[in-house]
Amino acid sequence: MMQYSQSTALSGNSLSLGYTHQKVKKEILSELDFTLFSGELTCLLGPNGVGKSTLIKAILGQIHPWKGSIQLDQRSIIDYSVEELAKQIAVVLTDPVFPGNMTVGQLVALGRTPYTGWSGKLNPADRDIVEKALSDTKITYLREERLSEISDGQRQKAMIARALAQDGQVMILDEPTAHLDLVNRFEIMSLLREIAHSQQKAILVVTHDLDIAIETADRFWLLNCGTPLISGKPEDLILSSQINQLLPSNRYRFSLTRGRMEAEEPNINFEIKGPQELVFWVKKALIKAGIQNLDSEVSVSKEPFLIRYKDKEFCTLQELVIFLK
Ligand SMILES: Nc1ncnc2c1ncn2[C@@H]1O[C@H](COP(=O)(O)OP(=O)(O)OP(=O)(O)O)[C@@H](O)[C@H]1O
């Protein structure tokens, strides 16, 4: 089989991580192997409490592995000083705390702190990098705006611009789309992929947003309790059914045709006739209403939208469901 090579930004080998409280050790992740590639947007997905933030803390050098190591440029993360690491890895956390009266420009300039020290004095090269970060995230127009006076989506772009100004090869974001609407979630993730591709950065995003991640990520890392980390192209993981690792219960499954998680269908004893896309929604509404048995066929037509059951006609599914219940 043909082998393709990609440039490794960061890797973990036989990594075990955990916490110790009052001499009691609690292992969270064990024997993890992974590679984060440059030029890719990687999404880390897994159920609540599986250890995603714990893994991020280890990558940021905030907790030390119990076993194994994380390598950045062939050097263990724990051998880097805080300043050295800040030049290599930029991080955007879920709920960043910055004063609301700080302007977007000032926030992005903070990304240069690892180079300027806390004096924050920017030289012309630093200023160019800040400008480029603003322009790459398409928020130059917000430079003078205060953080308290912009939207959540704009603030998240400003946080990404700050991370970009840090100019490291790796960017890590913990749920960057958590508070955003659908359009902004899509926009932020698309922006991150664009940056990964155009600047050859390795970008790792922790997210629970499977739909958007499928649309935008180059690679998934799937983390589940007690199993090795699964890494691969989202489409490969979907086609091989490994994506179902995200669903510990067999009440849900990933629909290959619709590209999303769905509740496992109960046994139904009715037939619906009509255009496929309409039949899909009629069936969904009936199942959700707990209707599994009907003694006659339902037919549905479009233009005008009409549902027929026995000798009755209904203009909405609401009317049909009320009649059947
Ligand atoms: N500082 C800590 N001390 C002890 N245990 C901790 C600590 N931080 C996290 N844990 C435990 O480690 C486990 C994994 O937590 P972690 O926050 O890494 O999960 P997660 O996958 O990021 O979850 P979520 O999706 O809910 O953010 C949990 O059982 C949690 O209680």
The ligand as an SDF file (V2000), in Angstrom:
LIG
                    3D

 31 33  0  0  0  0  0  0  0  0999 V2000
   -7.7130   18.8390   38.7970 N   0  0  0  0  0  0  0  0  0  0  0  0
   -8.3010   17.6420   38.8350 C   0  0  0  0  0  0  0  0  0  0  0  0
   -8.1400   16.8020   39.8800 N   0  0  0  0  0  0  0  0  0  0  0  0
   -8.7100   15.5910   39.9110 C   0  0  0  0  0  0  0  0  0  0  0  0
   -9.4830   15.0790   38.9120 N   0  0  0  0  0  0  0  0  0  0  0  0
   -9.6900   15.8670   37.8510 C   0  0  0  0  0  0  0  0  0  0  0  0
   -9.1160   17.1800   37.7560 C   0  0  0  0  0  0  0  0  0  0  0  0
   -9.4860   17.7210   36.5580 N   0  0  0  0  0  0  0  0  0  0  0  0
  -10.2620   16.7920   35.9580 C   0  0  0  0  0  0  0  0  0  0  0  0
  -10.3780   15.6900   36.7160 N   0  0  0  0  0  0  0  0  0  0  0  0
  -11.1120   14.4680   36.3840 C   0  0  0  0  0  0  0  0  0  0  0  0
  -10.5620   13.9260   35.2080 O   0  0  0  0  0  0  0  0  0  0  0  0
  -11.5870   13.3780   34.3930 C   0  0  0  0  0  0  0  0  0  0  0  0
  -11.4800   13.9690   32.9870 C   0  0  0  0  0  0  0  0  0  0  0  0
  -11.7730   15.3540   33.0800 O   0  0  0  0  0  0  0  0  0  0  0  0
  -11.5650   16.3040   31.8300 P   0  0  0  0  0  0  0  0  0  0  0  0
  -11.9460   17.6830   32.2590 O   0  0  0  0  0  0  0  0  0  0  0  0
  -10.2040   16.1130   31.2550 O   0  0  0  0  0  0  0  0  0  0  0  0
  -12.6590   15.7010   30.8160 O   0  0  0  0  0  0  0  0  0  0  0  0
  -13.1840   16.3120   29.4480 P   0  0  0  0  0  0  0  0  0  0  0  0
  -13.1760   15.2010   28.4500 O   0  0  0  0  0  0  0  0  0  0  0  0
  -12.4340   17.5350   29.0700 O   0  0  0  0  0  0  0  0  0  0  0  0
  -14.6800   16.6710   29.8240 O   0  0  0  0  0  0  0  0  0  0  0  0
  -15.7000   17.7540   29.1960 P   0  0  0  0  0  0  0  0  0  0  0  0
  -16.0700   17.2920   27.8270 O   0  0  0  0  0  0  0  0  0  0  0  0
  -16.8560   17.6670   30.1400 O   0  0  0  0  0  0  0  0  0  0  0  0
  -15.0180   19.0940   29.2330 O   0  0  0  0  0  0  0  0  0  0  0  0
  -12.9100   13.6460   35.0840 C   0  0  0  0  0  0  0  0  0  0  0  0
  -13.2760   12.4820   35.7780 O   0  0  0  0  0  0  0  0  0  0  0  0
  -12.5720   14.7500   36.0670 C   0  0  0  0  0  0  0  0  0  0  0  0
  -13.3560   14.6580   37.2260 O   0  0  0  0  0  0  0  0  0  0  0  0
  1  2  1  0
  2  3  1  0
  2  7  2  0
  3  4  2  0
  4  5  1  0
  5  6  2  0
  6  7  1  0
  6 10  1  0
  7  8  1  0
  8  9  2  0
  9 10  1  0
 10 11  1  0
 11 12  1  0
 11 30  1  0
 12 13  1  0
 13 14  1  0
 13 28  1  0
 14 15  1  0
 15 16  1  0
 16 17  2  0
 16 18  1  0
 16 19  1  0
 19 20  1  0
 20 21  2  0
 20 22  1  0
 20 23  1  0
 23 24  1  0
 24 25  2  0
 24 26  1  0
 24 27  1  0
 28 29  1  0
 28 30  1  0
 30 31  1  0
M  END
$$$$
